[in-house]
Amino acid sequence: MPKVGFVSLGCPKALVDSERILTQLRAEGYAISPDYAGADLIVVNTCGFIDDAIEESLDAIGEALAENGRVIVTGCLGAKGDIVKQTHPQVLAVTGPHALEEVMQSVHAHLPKPHDPYTDLVPPAGIKLTPRHYAYLKIAEGCNHRCTFCIIPSMRGDLVSRDVGEVLQEAENLVKSGVKELLVISQDTSAYGVDVKYRPGFWQGRPVKTRMVELAQALGGLGVWVRLHYVYPYPHVDEIIPLMAQGKILPYLDVPFQHASPRILKLMKRPANAENNLARIQGWREACPDITLRSTFIVGFPGETEPEFNELLDFLRAAQLDRVGCFAYSPVDGASANALPNAVPGEIRQERLARFMEVQAKISADKLQGKVGKTLSVLVDSIEGDTVVARSSADAPEIDGVVHIDGAENLKPGDFCQVRVTRVSEHDLWAKILSR
């Protein structure tokens, strides 16, 4: 049986691409090698968004070439011109992102597939790189926005929504395979269906509109946690909040606000503004008091003044967001923001980042402290010695905090249980188990 090694880099959307390639490889009878030495060739799925990611991807390709010698490259770095071929001319083939057919054609050309495909060896949910109890559900490719700091549309193209029936069938297969949490992702989850004018698809014999709200309603009936990521604050997002209040989907919203200054948001070509966003946040919390709000921001964007940065800090204090990530602006090759005047010096960018995180750290600490004594439903992720590591509805895997459960017995990954929070740290909770 021919063996293919696989290296997966980048964001959850790239991870889903990797899962589909791996699923197709197994469906056609290829074995997946856990190391370089046992593989007949290596596929490297790359990231090409920022300089550090490009360097990591090129290093990974170089390592695969050194250890194996036969390498096919796919992913976002493949969409950035000839950088891969120029750096590593000995690679066998290079494709862009979400290029399943092209990758398989390259694999077939350099490692012919077995005569009899073993499709019965592949589960309906496909091959997953996440733990068995949670999975990413990608609902669309590409993005219609042209944010000046971002080059994703040039790499992944404009918005292309997946058929809603296909998405829901995949979700159903995942749940049947043991998945307890579905993490809905795309580049712009709120825009799902815009490209097809929200036309209806069919699932379980009934029509379902290709729109985020109707998709969330259907997913909410599968009996598992449903978590929404990358949700732009469009007006119809308000329709999602009652589903959270009713317990249909998790009360968790990942909204990339990016800044608060109207002028900076305009330079970024971002939708909405800080005043409207604060009003929306207040409305969401009134409709669903338990909602957890996560966001990301950029400081030191070209032209950002000290008063505009302070405006962002004021927004943070007013919004009281639960989870926040922040980046000092970094020029990305091909981004139109590079041409904007009045670049902020690097030392000021880093100083603003530190000040931003100091303000948010106090907000986050106060919010976590408020959870002491509360009862939470948590999902077990792993067992580490005598400690169970779990997550609450407020914690997305790998980007948020965790809940440490001391002295719990007979629990395993994928179990749900009730706990009472006993203490907190800067990011995590400690709790005592109450019931399974």
Secondary structure, DSSP 8 states (H G I E B T S, - for coil): --EEEEEE-SSHHHHHHHHHHHHHHHHTT-EEESSSTT-SEEEEEE--SSHHHHHHHHHHHHHHHHHTS-EEEEEGGGGSTTHHHHH-TT-SEE--SS-HHHHHHHHHHHS---SS--GGGS-TT---SS-TTEEEEE-EE--S---TT--HHHHH-S-EE--HHHHHHHHHHHHHTT--EEEEE-S-GGGTTGGGTT-EEEETTEEEESSHHHHHHHHGGGSSEEEE-S----GGGGGTHHHHHTTSS-SEEE---B---HHHHHHHT-SS-HHHHHHHHHHHHHH-TT-EEEEEEEES-TT--HHHHHHHHHHHHHH--SEEEEEE----TT-GGGG-SS---HHHHHHHHHHHHHHHHHHHHHHHHTTTT-EEEEEEEEEETTEEEEEETT--TTTS--EEEET--S--TT-EEEEEEEEE-SS-EEEEEEE-
